[in-house]
Structure formats: C-alpha cells, structure tokens
Amino acid sequence: MPSDLFSSAPAQGPASRVRVGIGGWNFAPWRNNFYPSGLVQRRELEYASRHLRAIEINGTYYGAQKPATYAKWASETPDGFVFSLKAPRYVTETKRLADAGRGIDGFVFGGLAEFGDRLGPVLWQFTPSRVFDANDLAAFLDLLPRELNGQPMRHVLEVRHRSFLDEGYVELARSYRIPTVFTDSPQYPSLADLTGDFAYARLMRSESHIESGYAPDDLAAWTTRARAWADGNDLPELPHVAPTLKTASPRDVFIYFISSAKERNPAAAMALQQRVDDAG
C-alpha cells in the first residue's frame, strides 16, 4: 500500500487531538479515485483506515449489525483508528424519546464492545421534524449509557429543527456534557455552541469541480477552527445561540466530510488532516 498518514511521526500538540474522516468506506465512485485500481472491495476498509484517522459508519443508522461484524471491522484497522457510529433510526425516531431505553440498550450492549479502543462517539441524529422538548430530551439523555465494559462512552447529538436554536437547549446539553454536531449544510439550522467535552462537525459542502472537495481558503479556515477547538477555544465566527465560552480545557475534535460531492470527500478529509498536522 502507499504511504499513509500513520507512517509518519505522530502529530503533536492540538493536531494530535484532531481526527478528520469520511462517512462509510464502500462507495463505487471512490474506486479508481480514492482507492487504487485493482484493490479488491474486501480491502477497502483496510486501505481507508490507513489514509484517514476516523470513519463515521452510516449503515448502523438503518439497523444494528452483529457483534462479529463489529469485531471484523475493528480488526481491519490500525492502532489509533476510531469509528463513529450513527445510532439506529428506530431509536431516534421513537415518538417519545423517553421510551427509547430498550432500543438504546439493545444497540449499545448488543455488540459495540467488540470495537474495543476503536469505538468513538455514537451519533444520535434527530429528524428535521423532531422539535425541542426539554423534558423528553432530558429523559433520553438520562438513558444513554456512560460506560461500556468499564470504558467511558461518548455520545453526540445532531439536531435538525429550528426549535433547538434555543439557549434552553444549549443549557440542557451542557448540563449533560453532550456535544452537539455543527454542520455547514444549508439545509438544516445549525449551532456551533460547545455543549460537551469534544467537538464534532459534519461538513456537507464539497464541490465536484474542486479536486480537494473544498477550496484552499475553506480548508485553511477549517484548519484554524479545528486547532482552536482542540485548544479549548470557542469559535465566535460560527452561528451560536448562547454567548461564546471562555477558553476551556483541550478537547478532541472529530470532523467528517459527508454527502454533497461525495466522490471528493476522501480528498477533502486527507487535505484537511494534512494541513492540521503540518500546522504542528
């Protein structure tokens, strides 16, 4: 295989806390583009995980997988690699989130431990029709397991209804130390308020006519933002619904290039990760 991001010396400082990745690893237009000609499909995860530091698994949104599948995925990746997982929609589309306990436990304790140290944040994505209901959301957050096999679990919320653009939501999420996804998608309202111990962004504006997906100026801007988040800083230039925070402790940062001109997303992720690492 070609040289990869893991073959060089480990990144130091803020860069070591930043992981940039893509959604999934099976996508036909990535063949002979991101993946080299002749690479067999069963080795695509092996290849992708050696050119990226994280992948967000979308397939689990449509249904949980068998423990043996999770174990296989983990075994194909190198030390230091992390998966984020989208939680099943049958949980997040429950009429009352307070009633989702059985689905949550079935997913979390149904095999996620097989990922071992490759298990990153679990993304709970709400539909655009779900409105902010403080009591129902608090009951849901109470149900999220905080540990798995004695190791801390990380959860992140993606909210897509304008009613979440509310200081009450920010205050509630912060009280549970649950991060909120920031997205640059023009389709959904978004907020960059830091509500948890790590930052999580899903970037959805890659363009097919740009080889790196995002223009150099945009990649430079996201390099600065990623490092600022990693240092514990807030980003006042992004949309907020509550006052920006003062400098906090350093935090992990996850940035995924999702959808839009999907064929360009691996190039965008590698370009951003390289810029972050080169900045030291």
C-alpha positions as CSV (number, residue, x, y, z in Angstrom):
1,M,0.0,0.0,0.0
2,P,1.1,3.6,-0.5
3,S,2.5,5.6,2.4
4,D,-0.2,6.9,4.7
5,L,-1.0,9.4,7.5
6,F,0.1,6.8,10.1
7,S,3.5,6.2,8.6
8,S,5.0,9.5,9.8
9,A,5.7,10.6,13.3
10,P,2.6,11.1,15.4
11,A,1.1,14.6,15.4
12,Q,1.9,16.7,18.4
13,G,0.0,19.4,20.2
14,P,-3.5,20.3,19.0
15,A,-3.1,18.2,15.9
16,S,-3.0,15.0,17.9
17,R,-6.5,15.7,19.1
18,V,-8.0,16.2,15.7
19,R,-9.4,13.4,13.6
20,V,-10.7,14.1,10.1
21,G,-12.6,11.4,8.2
22,I,-15.5,10.5,5.9
23,G,-18.8,8.7,6.0
24,G,-18.5,5.0,5.3
25,W,-16.0,3.3,3.0
26,N,-18.0,1.5,0.3
27,F,-18.8,3.9,-2.5
28,A,-18.4,3.0,-6.1
29,P,-17.0,6.4,-7.3
30,W,-14.2,6.1,-4.8
31,R,-12.8,3.2,-6.9
32,N,-10.0,4.3,-9.2
33,N,-10.3,7.6,-7.4
34,F,-9.6,7.3,-3.7
35,Y,-9.0,3.6,-4.0
36,P,-6.3,2.4,-6.4
37,S,-7.1,0.4,-9.4
38,G,-7.3,-3.3,-8.7
39,L,-8.0,-3.0,-5.0
40,V,-10.5,-5.7,-4.1
41,Q,-13.6,-4.4,-2.3
42,R,-13.0,-6.5,0.8
43,R,-9.8,-4.5,1.5
44,E,-11.4,-1.0,1.1
45,L,-11.7,-0.5,4.9
46,E,-8.2,-1.7,5.4
47,Y,-7.0,0.9,2.9
48,A,-9.3,3.7,4.0
49,S,-8.3,3.3,7.7
50,R,-4.6,3.8,6.8
51,H,-5.3,7.1,5.0
52,L,-7.7,8.5,7.4
53,R,-7.9,8.6,11.2
54,A,-11.6,8.1,11.6
55,I,-14.7,6.9,9.7
56,E,-18.3,7.6,10.5
57,I,-20.4,4.4,10.0
58,N,-23.8,5.3,8.4
59,G,-25.0,1.7,7.9
60,T,-25.8,1.4,11.6
61,Y,-28.5,4.1,11.2
62,Y,-30.5,1.6,9.2
63,G,-30.0,-1.2,11.7
64,A,-27.6,-2.6,14.2
65,Q,-25.0,-5.1,13.0
66,K,-23.9,-8.4,14.5
67,P,-21.1,-8.3,17.1
68,A,-19.0,-10.4,14.7
69,T,-19.3,-7.7,12.1
70,Y,-18.1,-5.0,14.5
71,A,-15.2,-7.2,15.5
72,K,-14.2,-7.8,11.9
73,W,-14.3,-4.1,11.1
74,A,-12.1,-3.3,14.2
75,S,-9.6,-6.0,13.2
76,E,-9.1,-4.5,9.8
77,T,-8.0,-1.1,11.1
78,P,-4.6,0.0,12.6
79,D,-3.9,1.1,16.1
80,G,-5.1,4.6,16.8
81,F,-8.0,4.5,14.3
82,V,-11.6,5.3,15.5
83,F,-15.1,4.7,14.3
84,S,-18.0,7.0,14.9
85,L,-21.4,5.2,14.6
86,K,-24.7,6.6,13.7
87,A,-27.3,5.2,16.1
88,P,-30.2,3.3,14.6
89,R,-33.1,5.4,13.4
90,Y,-35.6,3.1,15.1
91,V,-34.3,4.6,18.3
92,T,-34.1,8.3,17.4
93,E,-37.4,8.2,15.5
94,T,-39.3,6.9,18.6
95,K,-42.3,9.1,19.2
96,R,-41.2,9.8,22.8
97,L,-37.5,9.7,23.3
98,A,-38.2,8.9,27.0
99,D,-39.4,5.5,25.8
100,A,-36.2,4.7,23.8
101,G,-34.4,2.9,26.6
102,R,-34.8,-0.6,25.3
103,G,-33.6,0.4,21.8
104,I,-30.6,2.3,23.2
105,D,-29.5,-0.7,25.4
106,G,-30.1,-3.2,22.6
107,F,-27.8,-1.2,20.3
108,V,-25.1,-0.2,22.8
109,F,-24.9,-3.6,24.6
110,G,-25.6,-5.6,21.5
111,G,-22.0,-5.7,20.4
112,L,-20.4,-2.3,20.4
113,A,-17.9,-3.6,22.9
114,E,-16.3,-5.6,20.0
115,F,-14.8,-2.3,18.7
116,G,-12.6,-2.0,21.8
117,D,-10.5,1.1,21.6
118,R,-11.7,1.7,18.1
119,L,-15.1,2.9,19.4
120,G,-15.5,6.6,19.1
121,P,-18.6,8.8,19.5
122,V,-22.1,7.5,18.9
123,L,-24.1,10.0,16.9
124,W,-27.8,10.3,17.8
125,Q,-29.3,12.1,14.8
126,F,-32.8,13.5,15.2
127,T,-35.1,14.0,12.2
128,P,-35.9,17.5,10.9
129,S,-39.4,17.1,12.3
130,R,-38.4,16.5,15.9
131,V,-38.9,19.6,17.9
132,F,-37.1,20.5,21.1
133,D,-38.9,19.2,24.1
134,A,-36.7,19.8,27.2
135,N,-38.3,17.2,29.4
136,D,-38.4,14.4,26.8
137,L,-34.8,15.1,25.7
138,A,-33.6,15.1,29.3
139,A,-35.2,11.8,29.9
140,F,-33.5,10.5,26.7
141,L,-30.1,11.7,27.8
142,D,-30.6,10.0,31.2
143,L,-30.9,6.7,29.3
144,L,-27.6,7.0,27.4
145,P,-25.0,4.6,28.9
146,R,-22.0,6.4,30.2
147,E,-19.7,3.4,30.2
148,L,-19.2,0.2,28.2
149,N,-17.1,-2.6,29.7
150,G,-15.7,-0.1,32.2
151,Q,-14.7,2.4,29.5
152,P,-16.3,5.9,29.1
153,M,-18.7,6.2,26.2
154,R,-19.0,9.3,24.1
155,H,-22.3,10.5,22.7
156,V,-23.1,13.4,20.4
157,L,-26.5,14.9,19.2
158,E,-27.4,16.1,15.8
159,V,-30.5,18.3,15.9
160,R,-32.2,19.5,12.8
161,H,-35.3,21.5,13.8
162,R,-35.1,25.3,14.3
163,S,-36.7,24.9,17.8
164,F,-33.3,23.7,19.0
165,L,-31.8,27.1,18.3
166,D,-32.6,27.9,21.9
167,E,-30.4,28.8,24.9
168,G,-32.6,26.3,26.8
169,Y,-31.3,23.5,24.6
170,V,-27.7,24.6,25.0
171,E,-28.0,24.8,28.7
172,L,-29.6,21.3,28.9
173,A,-27.0,19.7,26.6
174,R,-24.2,21.3,28.7
175,S,-25.7,20.0,31.9
176,Y,-25.2,16.5,30.5
177,R,-21.9,17.4,28.8
178,I,-23.3,16.1,25.5
179,P,-21.7,17.7,22.4
180,T,-23.9,19.0,19.5
181,V,-23.0,18.4,15.9
182,F,-22.1,21.5,13.9
183,T,-22.9,21.3,10.2
184,D,-22.3,23.7,7.3
185,S,-25.2,22.3,5.4
186,P,-27.6,25.0,4.1
187,Q,-30.5,22.5,4.5
188,Y,-30.5,22.4,8.3
189,P,-30.3,25.0,11.1
190,S,-27.1,24.6,13.0
191,L,-25.3,25.9,16.0
192,A,-21.7,25.8,17.0
193,D,-22.2,26.2,20.7
194,L,-19.9,23.9,22.5
195,T,-22.0,21.7,24.8
196,G,-19.7,18.8,25.6
197,D,-16.2,17.6,26.1
198,F,-15.3,17.2,22.4
199,A,-16.3,18.9,19.2
200,Y,-17.9,17.2,16.3
201,A,-18.5,18.7,12.8
202,R,-20.2,17.2,9.7
203,L,-19.2,19.2,6.6
204,M,-21.6,18.9,3.6
205,R,-20.4,21.4,1.0
206,S,-17.8,19.6,-1.0
207,E,-17.9,20.5,-4.7
208,S,-17.2,18.1,-7.6
209,H,-15.2,20.6,-9.7
210,I,-12.7,21.1,-6.9
211,E,-10.2,18.2,-6.7
212,S,-9.8,18.6,-2.9
213,G,-13.6,19.0,-2.4
214,Y,-13.3,22.3,-0.6
215,A,-11.4,25.3,-1.9
216,P,-8.0,26.0,-0.3
217,D,-9.3,29.1,1.6
218,D,-12.1,27.0,3.1
219,L,-9.6,24.2,4.1
220,A,-7.4,26.9,5.7
221,A,-10.3,28.2,7.6
222,W,-11.3,24.7,8.9
223,T,-7.7,24.1,9.8
224,T,-7.7,27.1,12.1
225,R,-11.1,26.1,13.5
226,A,-10.1,22.5,14.2
227,R,-7.0,23.6,16.0
228,A,-8.9,26.3,18.0
229,W,-11.4,23.7,19.1
230,A,-8.6,21.3,20.1
231,D,-7.0,24.0,22.2
232,G,-10.3,24.5,24.1
233,N,-11.4,27.7,22.3
234,D,-14.9,28.6,21.1
235,L,-15.5,29.8,17.5
236,P,-17.4,33.1,17.7
237,E,-17.5,33.4,13.9
238,L,-19.8,30.4,13.6
239,P,-23.5,30.6,14.5
240,H,-24.3,30.5,18.2
241,V,-27.5,30.7,20.2
242,A,-25.8,31.3,23.5
243,P,-22.8,33.5,24.4
244,T,-19.5,32.0,23.4
245,L,-17.5,30.3,26.1
246,K,-14.2,31.4,27.5
247,T,-11.2,29.2,26.9
248,A,-11.7,25.7,28.4
249,S,-9.6,22.5,28.6
250,P,-8.2,21.0,25.4
251,R,-10.7,18.7,23.6
252,D,-10.8,16.0,21.0
253,V,-12.2,17.1,17.6
254,F,-14.0,15.0,15.0
255,I,-14.6,16.4,11.5
256,Y,-16.3,14.3,8.8
257,F,-16.9,15.2,5.2
258,I,-20.4,13.9,4.4
259,S,-22.6,13.7,1.3
260,S,-22.7,16.6,-1.2
261,A,-20.0,15.8,-3.8
262,K,-19.2,12.6,-2.1
263,E,-16.6,11.5,-4.6
264,R,-14.4,14.3,-3.4
265,N,-14.8,13.7,0.4
266,P,-11.7,11.4,0.9
267,A,-9.5,14.0,-0.8
268,A,-11.0,16.8,1.4
269,A,-10.5,14.8,4.6
270,M,-6.9,13.9,3.8
271,A,-6.2,17.5,2.7
272,L,-7.6,18.9,6.0
273,Q,-5.9,16.4,8.2
274,Q,-2.5,17.1,6.5
275,R,-3.0,20.8,7.0
276,V,-3.8,20.3,10.6
277,D,-0.8,18.1,11.1
278,D,1.5,20.4,9.3
279,A,0.5,23.3,11.5
280,G,2.0,21.4,14.4
